[in-house]
Amino acid sequence: MAIGVLAGGMTPEFGDALIVIDGVAITLFIVMIYSAQIAAGSSRLFRLLNASFLASRIKLWRAALKGS
């Protein structure tokens, strides 16, 4: 029992359910706040892992090795 019975007659099970609901709500709130930063970081990551971008980097790397 994470929370005891309150004066209004709340059962411990209901109190535990409220704690879980609060945790989910706080998590969603934090995700909403940082969603722009998460989106910017993921778009940069997807750009770096793009197949055409990686292929061009490998071509540049191979050309540099042939030139040396």
N, C-alpha and C positions, 0 to 999 in steps of 0.2 A: 504494500500500500504506500504509494508515493505521497498521497495527500490524505489527511484525515477528514472526518465528517465535519462539515462546516455547520454553522448555527442554523442555516436555512433548510436543513434536512438533505443536503447533497450527499449522495452515496460515494464511497471511495472509488467505485468503478467509474462513475460519472466524472469525478475529479481527475482520474487517470486519463480518461478520454479527452478531457479538456486540455490536459498537458500535451497530449499528442497533437491535437488540433492546433494548439498554439505553436508548437514546434514546426508544423508544416506551414503555417501562416508566416512565421518569421523567415523560414527558408525561402518561400516564394517572394517575400518582400525584398530580401537581399538579392535574389536573382533579378528581380525587376530593376533594382537600383543599378546593378552592375551589368545589365544586359548589353548596353552600348559598348562597354569595354570588352565584354566577352565576344560580341559579334565582330568587333574590329580585330581582336586577336585571332579569332578563328578564320577570318577572311585572309589575313596575312599568312596564316599557316597553310590554308588551302592553296593560296597562290604559290607558295614555296614548294608544295608537294604536287603541283600540277605536272602532268606528264610532259607537256611541251616545254615547260620551263626547265624541268630536269634534263630533258633531252638536249636542249640548247646549252645548258651548263656542262654536260658531258662532252659535247662537241668542242666547246671552248677549252675544256681541260685536256682533251686529246690533241687539239691543235697546239696548245702550249707545250705539251710533252714532245711532240714532233719537232717543234721549233728549237728545243734546247739541245 
